[in-house]
Amino acid sequence: MRWTARDTAGFPSALALSGITGLDISQTLVGMARQNARNVGATVDFRLGNASAMPFDGESFDCAYCSAAFKNFSEPVKALDEMHRVLRPGGEAVVVDLCKDASLDDIDSYVKNSGRSRIDAWMTKWTFRHMLLKRAYTENDFVRMAKAESLRHVPRQGFFDWDRSAICQDRSWNAQ
């Protein structure tokens, strides 16, 4: 559940956001995200915190979104539990991250279409291949985690949808 400095850099200047909260474990990234939001006139409440112990009351949000961070969580099941805890009934959570089974062709295509410079593209490919894939999850890994702990009481139907695109996984569920 985080908006990163990179995510906020793409906000259109006319975008009027309200009621959005971002969470990151890095003080540096929280500061960058705050500055990027200010630069485009967006009102976003960025907070420092851990996805496994969110500093929010239960049933505080209609939506939780986690982008490119889940594979880095030291306690992924606790992070899912926390996402569920902070969602209002009927709320939705979405996790978008790298698939462990992404092919090297998928990675190459993703990097090629990202508009990176030659050196940045090489470094990004190397990082994906030699570091990030090792920490990523398969669909079965994620299903197993989603069924663990407090999430096991959530009905299977409508709880978990899988949408695989290129090298990203979208996982979403309703907190019913």
C-alpha positions in Angstrom: 0.0 0.0 0.0 2.3 2.7 -1.2 2.7 5.5 -3.6 6.3 5.9 -4.4 8.2 9.0 -5.5 8.2 7.6 -9.0 4.4 7.0 -9.0 3.7 10.6 -8.0 6.0 12.0 -10.6 3.5 11.0 -13.2 0.5 12.8 -11.7 -1.1 15.3 -14.1 -0.8 18.9 -12.8 -4.6 19.4 -13.0 -5.3 16.3 -11.0 -7.2 17.2 -7.8 -6.8 14.3 -5.4 -8.3 14.1 -2.0 -8.6 11.4 0.6 -5.5 9.5 -0.6 -2.9 8.3 1.9 0.5 6.8 0.9 2.7 4.6 3.1 6.4 3.8 2.7 9.0 2.4 5.1 11.6 4.8 3.7 11.8 8.4 5.0 13.6 9.4 1.9 10.9 8.1 -0.4 8.1 9.6 1.7 9.9 13.0 1.4 10.3 12.6 -2.4 6.6 11.6 -2.8 5.5 14.6 -0.8 7.5 16.9 -2.9 6.3 15.4 -6.2 2.7 15.7 -5.0 3.2 19.3 -4.0 4.8 20.0 -7.4 1.6 19.0 -9.2 -0.8 20.4 -6.6 -2.1 17.0 -5.4 -3.2 16.6 -1.8 -1.9 13.3 -0.6 -1.1 12.3 3.0 2.2 10.4 2.8 3.2 8.6 6.0 6.2 6.7 7.2 5.3 3.2 8.2 5.6 -0.6 7.8 3.0 -2.5 5.7 3.1 -5.2 8.3 2.0 -2.8 11.1 0.2 0.0 9.5 -0.4 3.2 11.6 -4.1 3.3 10.7 -7.3 2.5 12.4 -9.3 -0.6 11.2 -11.8 -0.1 8.4 -10.2 3.3 7.4 -9.9 2.8 3.6 -12.1 1.9 0.6 -9.1 0.7 -1.4 -5.5 -0.5 -0.7 -2.9 -0.5 -3.5 0.6 -2.0 -3.3 2.8 -1.5 -6.3 6.2 -3.2 -6.9 6.9 -3.6 -3.2 5.3 -6.8 -2.0 8.2 -9.0 -2.9 10.4 -6.9 -0.6 8.2 -7.3 2.5 9.8 -9.3 5.3 6.4 -10.3 6.6 4.1 -10.7 3.6 1.2 -12.5 5.3 1.1 -9.8 8.0 1.1 -7.1 5.3 -1.9 -8.9 3.7 -3.6 -9.1 7.1 -3.0 -5.4 7.6 -4.4 -4.5 4.2 -7.5 -6.5 5.1 -7.7 -4.9 8.6 -7.6 -1.3 7.3 -10.2 -1.9 4.5 -13.8 -1.1 5.1 -16.4 -3.8 4.4 -16.6 -4.1 0.6 -13.2 -2.4 0.2 -10.8 -3.7 -2.4 -7.0 -4.4 -2.2 -4.8 -4.6 -5.2 -1.2 -5.9 -5.2 0.9 -5.4 -8.4 4.3 -6.9 -8.5 6.8 -9.0 -10.4 5.9 -12.6 -11.2 8.6 -15.1 -10.1 7.9 -17.0 -13.3 8.4 -14.0 -15.6 10.5 -15.0 -18.6 13.7 -13.2 -19.6 11.8 -12.2 -22.7 9.0 -10.6 -20.6 11.6 -8.7 -18.7 13.5 -7.5 -21.8 10.2 -6.4 -23.4 9.1 -4.5 -20.2 12.5 -2.7 -20.0 12.6 -1.9 -23.7 9.1 -0.3 -23.5 9.9 1.7 -20.4 11.9 4.3 -22.2 15.1 3.9 -20.2 18.6 4.9 -21.4 20.9 2.2 -22.5 22.8 2.1 -19.2 19.7 2.3 -17.1 18.1 -0.5 -19.2 21.1 -2.8 -18.7 21.1 -2.1 -14.9 17.4 -2.6 -14.7 17.5 -6.0 -16.6 20.4 -7.1 -14.4 18.5 -6.2 -11.2 15.4 -8.0 -12.3 17.2 -11.1 -13.4 19.7 -11.4 -10.5 17.9 -9.9 -7.6 14.2 -9.2 -7.9 13.1 -12.5 -9.4 14.6 -14.4 -6.4 12.3 -12.4 -4.1 9.2 -12.5 -6.3 6.2 -14.9 -5.8 4.4 -17.3 -8.0 0.6 -17.3 -8.3 0.5 -20.3 -6.0 2.7 -18.6 -3.4 0.3 -15.7 -3.3 -2.8 -17.8 -3.1 -1.2 -19.7 -0.1 -0.4 -16.4 1.6 -3.8 -14.9 0.9 -5.5 -18.0 2.5 -3.4 -17.7 5.7 -4.1 -16.0 9.0 -7.2 -13.6 9.2 -7.8 -13.7 5.5 -9.0 -17.3 5.6 -12.5 -16.2 6.7 -12.9 -14.2 3.5 -15.0 -16.1 0.9 -13.0 -17.5 -1.9 -15.4 -16.3 -4.6 -14.9 -12.6 -5.3 -12.0 -12.6 -2.9 -9.1 -13.2 -5.2 -8.8 -12.4 -8.8 -5.7 -13.1 -10.9 -4.7 -11.0 -13.8 -1.3 -11.6 -15.2 0.2 -9.1 -17.6 3.8 -9.2 -18.9 5.9 -9.2 -15.7 3.4 -7.9 -13.3 0.8 -9.6 -11.1 -2.4 -7.9 -10.1 -4.1 -9.5 -7.2 -7.2 -8.1 -5.8 -9.9 -9.0 -3.4 -13.0 -7.6 -1.7 -13.0 -7.3 2.1 -16.5 -8.6 2.6 
